[in-house]
């Protein structure tokens, strides 16, 4: 077994994170008590502890008050397009150069954060969707990520408003990735992008893509039998075909190759998966299925994002945008630490061992360092006399 002779100090990771955020977000000092680095450290602490800025101000001793920190945060947030640009710069700051050497598989996904309340200014701040967590209103964010030797890097991030067209959102994401010299060899999308406009855009831009097909039309038990795309889900064998997708607008249609993959699950139940693709030669139905499986890692990224998502009750879409992006940035830093500092040199590629630093331990180390630097409150005021230690406490 390889002997490790060096250690990674948590102070170095904290310094790297705050420096990255400061250089990308360009926060300014607010008064004499709330420095930019202090505010960023408090935000990182809130994300790592899954708490709010208010509770952080109460926990950290001899620091600025909550009202000062709140005003400093809002004063440092630019308008929405500029904020999105700065957050994307922070995401891209830790991307390895190897991502730019060749085209990559880029996975695109739309993430909906449940919101229980009214929009702050514009009704278009919220999008409607299927009921989740007791609401049908959401703040929506689109992300693009790539996989580099098992490590998932988020390369682009977008805020989605009600009324935004999916081709436009997809175009902005791919343009932001291309600005960092990360270009797609294959775009992997979820079934929410199955539409004529998205497919026409990808074909016009010459981007090869792969996505699941949405089941539409009459079901198999209908007297007329399955229609539209449901005819593929009724297939009993794997194979390839073509399908012409029509839009509600007259004259807008597109033809897409179809892959039907029929598998047997461990329980013995048969399952049919249908994919639409374009721009490459499919080797087999199994190859299509396994290629799309690489996209499932984005769900793990979202689960980890929820482990470092700062709590807030604000209606401000910019603050909510910042807390989601901050979580993705922290996760990118964690992936960078593994890839650049903790990986084992090996002929043919680095070996990444996640057991050396799990994400939760990474967050704990960050918050412990911040607590040591800023000091934490270990006592609370009381109006009653406190008994002497254990001897005075009745059994």
For each residue, the residues with C-beta under 8 A, 3 or more apart:
1:
2: 344
3:
4: 7
5:
6:
7: 4
8: 12 13 337 341 342 357
9: 12 13
10: 13 14 365 366 368 369
11: 14 15 369
12: 8 9 15 16
13: 8 9 10 16 17 333 337 362 365 366 369
14: 10 11 17 18 41 44 366 369 370 373
15: 11 12 18 19
16: 12 13 19 20 333
17: 13 14 20 21 44 330 333 366
18: 14 15 21 22 37 40 41 44
19: 15 16 22 23
20: 16 17 23 24 90 93 94 329 333
21: 17 18 24 25 27 40 43 44 90 326 329
22: 18 19 25 26 27 36 37 40
23: 19 20 26 93
24: 20 21 86 87 89 90 93
25: 21 22 40 76 86 87 90
26: 22 23 86
27: 21 22 36 39 40 76
28: 36 75 76
29: 34 35 36
30: 34 36 39 68 71 72 75 76
31: 34 68 72
32:
33: 63 64 65 68
34: 29 30 31 38 39 64 68 69 72
35: 29 38 39
36: 22 27 28 29 30 39 40 76
37: 18 22 40 41
38: 34 35 41 42 63 64 374
39: 27 30 34 35 36 42 43 69 72 73 76
40: 18 21 22 25 27 36 37 43 44
41: 14 18 37 38 44 45 370 373 374
42: 38 39 45 46 53 56 57 60 63 69 370
43: 21 39 40 46 47 53 73 310 322 326
44: 14 17 18 21 40 41 47 48 326 330 366 367 370
45: 41 42 48 49 56 60 366 367 370 371
46: 42 43 49 51 52 53 55 56 310 311
47: 43 44 50 308 309 310 323 326 327 330 363
48: 44 45 308 330 363 364 366 367 370
49: 45 46 55 56 367
50: 47 307 308 309 310 311
51: 46 55 56 59 310 311
52: 46 55 56 310 311 312 313
53: 42 43 46 56 57 66 69 70 73 310 312
54: 57 58 66
55: 46 49 51 52 58 59
56: 42 45 46 49 51 52 53 59 60 69
57: 42 53 54 60 63 64 65 66 69
58: 54 55 66 377
59: 51 55 56 376 377
60: 42 45 56 57 63 370 371 374 375 376 377
61: 374 375 376 377
62: 375
63: 33 38 42 57 60 374 375
64: 33 34 38 57 68 69 72
65: 33 57 68 69
66: 53 54 57 58 69 70
67: 70 71
68: 30 31 33 34 64 65 71 72
69: 34 39 42 53 56 57 64 65 66 72 73
70: 53 66 67 73 74
71: 30 67 68 74 75
72: 30 31 34 39 64 68 69 75 76
73: 39 43 53 69 70 76 77 319
74: 70 71 77 316 319
75: 28 30 71 72
76: 25 27 28 30 36 39 72 73
77: 73 74 83 318 319 322
78: 82 83 86
79: 82 83
80: 83 84 159 317 318 321
81: 84 85
82: 78 79 85 86
83: 77 78 79 80 86 87 318 321 322
84: 80 81 87 88 157 158 159 321
85: 81 82 88 89
86: 24 25 26 78 82 83 89 90
87: 24 25 83 84 90 91 157 321 322 325 329
88: 84 85 91 92 156 157 176
89: 24 85 86 92 93
90: 20 21 24 25 86 87 93 325 329
91: 87 88 94 95 154 155 156 157 325 328 329 332
92: 88 89 95 155 180
93: 20 23 24 89 90
94: 20 91 153 332 333 335 336
95: 91 92 99 153 155 180 182 332
96: 99 148 153 336 339 340
97: 100 101
98: 101 148
99: 95 96 104 146 148 153 155 180 181 182
100: 97 180 181 182
101: 97 98
102: 185
103: 183 184 185
104: 99 146 147 148 182 183 184 185
105: 146 147 184 185 186 188 291 294
106: 144 145 146 155 174 177 182 184 186 187 188
107: 144 145 146 147 188 189 294 295 297 298
108: 142 143 144 170 173 187 188 189 190 193
109: 142 143 189 190 298 302
110: 140 141 142 160 169 190 192 193
111: 140 141 142 143 302 324
112: 127 129 132 138 139 140
113: 138 139 140 141 320 324
114: 132 133 134 135 137 138
115: 126 135 137 138 139
116: 134 135 137
117: 315
118: 315
119: 122 123 124 125 126 315 317
120: 125 315 316 317
121: 125
122: 119 125 161
123: 119 126 162
124: 119 161 162 163
125: 119 120 121 122 139 161 162 317
126: 115 119 123 137 138 139 162
127: 112 137 138 139 140 160 161 162
128: 136 137 138 162
129: 112 132 136 138 140
130: 136
131: 134 135 136
132: 112 114 129 135 136 138
133: 114
134: 114 116 131
135: 114 115 116 131 132 138
136: 128 129 130 131 132
137: 114 115 116 126 127 128
138: 112 113 114 115 126 127 128 129 132 135
139: 112 113 115 125 126 127 159 317 320 321 324
140: 110 111 112 113 127 129 159 160 161
141: 110 111 113 157 158 159 160 321 324
142: 108 109 110 111 157 158 160 169 170 173
143: 108 109 111 154 156 157 158 173 298 301 328
144: 106 107 108 154 155 156 157 173 174 176 177
145: 106 107 152 153 154 155 297 298 301
146: 99 104 105 106 107 152 153 155 182
147: 104 105 107 150 151 152 153 294 297
148: 96 98 99 104 151 153 339
149: 339 349 350 352
150: 147 352
151: 147 148 335 338 339 352
152: 145 146 147 297 298 300 301 335
153: 94 95 96 99 145 146 147 148 332 335
154: 91 143 144 145 157 301 328 331 332
155: 91 92 95 99 106 144 145 146 176 177 180 182
156: 88 91 143 144 173 174 176 177 180
157: 84 87 88 91 141 142 143 144 154 176 325 328
158: 84 141 142 143 169 172 173 176
159: 80 84 139 140 141 317 321
160: 110 127 140 141 142 164 169
161: 122 124 125 127 140 164
162: 123 124 125 126 127 128
163: 124
164: 160 161 168 169
165: 168 169 197
166: 169 170 192 193 195 197 198
167: 170 171 197 198 200 201
168: 164 165 171 172
169: 110 142 158 160 164 165 166 172 173
170: 108 142 166 167 173 174 189 193 198 201 202
171: 167 168 174 175 201 205
172: 158 168 169 175 176
173: 108 142 143 144 156 158 169 170 176 177
174: 106 144 156 170 171 177 178 184 187 205 207
175: 171 172 178 179
176: 88 144 155 156 157 158 172 173 179 180
177: 106 144 155 156 173 174 180 182 183 184
178: 174 175 181 182 183
179: 175 176
180: 92 95 99 100 155 156 176 177
181: 99 100 178
182: 95 99 100 104 106 146 155 177 178
183: 103 104 177 178
184: 103 104 105 106 174 177 187 207 208
185: 102 103 104 105 208
186: 105 106 208 209 210 279 280 291
187: 106 108 174 184 202 207 208 209 210
188: 105 106 107 108 209 210 211 291 292 294 295
189: 107 108 109 170 192 193 198 209 210 211
190: 108 109 110 193 211 212 295
191: 194 211 212 213 214
192: 110 166 189
193: 108 110 166 170 189 190 198 211
194: 191 198 199 211 212 213 214 245 276
195: 166 198 199 245 247
196: 199 200 245 246 247 252 253 254
197: 165 166 167 200 201 247 252
198: 166 167 170 189 193 194 195 201 202
199: 194 195 196 202 203 209 245 254 256 276 278
200: 167 196 197 203 204 252 254
201: 167 170 171 197 198 204 205
202: 170 187 198 199 205 207 209 278 279
203: 199 200 206 207 254 278 279
204: 200 201
205: 171 174 201 202
206: 203 279
207: 174 184 187 202 203 279
208: 184 185 186 187 277 278 279 280
209: 186 187 188 189 199 202 277 278 279
210: 186 187 188 189 275 276 277 288 291 292
211: 188 189 190 191 193 194 275 276 277
212: 190 191 194 273 274 275 276 292
213: 191 194 229 232 243 258 274 275 276
214: 191 194 229
215: 229 230 233 274
216: 228 229 230
217: 226 227 228 229 230 231
218: 222 224 225 226 227 228 230
219: 222 226 230
220: 225 226 230 233 234
221:
222: 218 219 225 226 227
223:
224: 218 227
225: 218 220 222 231 234
226: 217 218 219 220 222 230 231 233 234
227: 217 218 222 224 230 231
228: 216 217 218 231
229: 213 214 215 216 217 232 233 243 274
230: 215 216 217 218 219 220 226 227 233 234
231: 217 225 226 227 228 234 235
232: 213 229 235 241 243 258 260 272 274
233: 215 220 226 229 230 272 274
234: 220 225 226 230 231 272
235: 231 232 238 239 260 262 272
236: 262
237: 260 262
238: 235 260 261 262 285
239: 235 260 285
240: 257 258 259 260 282 285
241: 232 257 258 260
242: 255 256 257 258
243: 213 229 232 255 256 258 276
244: 253 254 255 256
245: 194 195 196 199 253 254 255 256
246: 196 252 253
247: 195 196 197 252 253
248:
249: 252
250:
251:
252: 196 197 200 246 247 249
253: 196 244 245 246 247
254: 196 199 200 203 244 245
255: 242 243 244 245
256: 199 242 243 244 245 276 277 278
257: 240 241 242 276 277 278 282
258: 213 232 240 241 242 243 274 275 276
259: 240 274 275 276 277 282 285 288
260: 232 235 237 238 239 240 241 272 273 274 285
261: 238 272 273 274 275 285 286 288 289
262: 235 236 237 238 270 271 272 273 285
263: 270 271 273 289
264: 268 269 270 271
265: 268 269 270 271
266:
267:
268: 264 265
269: 264 265
270: 262 263 264 265
271: 262 263 264 265
272: 232 233 234 235 260 261 262
273: 212 260 261 262 263 289
274: 212 213 215 229 232 233 258 259 260 261
275: 210 211 212 213 258 259 261 288 289 292
276: 194 199 210 211 212 213 243 256 257 258 259
277: 208 209 210 211 256 257 259 280 282 288
278: 199 202 203 208 209 256 257
279: 186 202 203 206 207 208 209
280: 186 208 277
281:
282: 240 257 259 277 285 287 288
283: 287 288
284: 287 288
285: 238 239 240 259 260 261 262 282 288 289
286: 261 289 290
287: 282 283 284 290 291
288: 210 259 261 275 277 282 283 284 285 291 292
289: 261 263 273 275 285 286 292 293
290: 286 287 293 294
291: 105 186 188 210 287 288 294
292: 188 210 212 275 288 289 295
293: 289 290 296
294: 105 107 147 188 290 291 297
295: 107 188 190 292 298
296: 293 299 300
297: 107 145 147 152 294 300 301
298: 107 109 143 145 152 295 301 302
299: 296 302 303
300: 152 296 297 303 304
301: 143 145 152 154 297 298 304 305 328 331
302: 109 111 298 299 305 306
303: 299 300 306 307
304: 300 301 307 308 331 359
305: 301 302 308 309 324 327 328 331
306: 302 303 309 327
307: 50 303 304 359 360 363
308: 47 48 50 304 305 326 327 330 331 359 363
309: 47 50 305 306 323 324 327
310: 43 46 47 50 51 52 53 323 326 327
311: 46 50 51 52
312: 52 53 319 320 323
313: 52
314: 319 320
315: 117 118 119 120
316: 74 120 319 320
317: 80 119 120 125 139 159 320 321
318: 77 80 83 321 322
319: 73 74 77 312 314 316 322 323
320: 113 139 312 314 316 317 323 324
321: 80 83 84 87 139 141 159 317 318 324 325
322: 43 77 83 87 318 319 325 326
323: 47 309 310 312 319 320 326 327
324: 111 113 139 141 305 309 320 321 327 328
325: 87 90 91 157 321 322 328 329
326: 21 43 44 47 308 310 322 323 329 330
327: 47 305 306 308 309 310 323 324 330 331
328: 91 143 154 157 301 305 324 325 331 332
329: 20 21 87 90 91 325 326 332 333
330: 17 44 47 48 308 326 327 333 334 363 366
331: 154 301 304 305 308 327 328 334 335 359
332: 91 94 95 153 154 328 329 335 336
333: 13 16 17 20 94 329 330 336 337
334: 330 331 337 338 357 359 362
335: 94 151 152 153 331 332 338 339
336: 94 96 332 333 339 340
337: 8 13 333 334 340 341 342 357 362
338: 151 334 335 341 342 343 352 353 354 356 357
339: 96 148 149 151 335 336 342 343 350 352
340: 96 336 337 343
341: 8 337 338
342: 8 337 338 339 352 353 356 357
343: 338 339 340 350 351 352 353
344: 2 350 351 352 353
345: 350
346: 349 350 351
347:
348:
349: 149 346
350: 149 339 343 344 345 346
351: 343 344 346
352: 149 150 151 338 339 342 343 344
353: 338 342 343 344 356
354: 338 357 358
355: 358
356: 338 342 353
357: 8 334 337 338 342 354 361 362
358: 354 355 361 362
359: 304 307 308 331 334 362 363
360: 307 363 364
361: 357 358 364 365
362: 13 334 337 357 358 359 365 366
363: 47 48 307 308 330 359 360 366 367
364: 48 360 361 367 368
365: 10 13 361 362 368 369
366: 10 13 14 17 44 45 48 330 362 363 369 370
367: 44 45 48 49 363 364 370 371
368: 10 364 365 371 372
369: 10 11 13 14 365 366 372 373
370: 14 41 42 44 45 48 60 366 367 373 374
371: 45 60 367 368 374 375 376
372: 368 369 375
373: 14 41 369 370
374: 38 41 60 61 63 370 371
375: 60 61 62 63 371 372
376: 59 60 61 371
377: 58 59 60 61 380
378:
379:
380: 377
381:
382: 386
383:
384:
385:
386: 382
387: 392 393
388: 391 392
389: 392 393
390: 393
391: 388
392: 387 388 389
393: 387 389 390
394:
395:
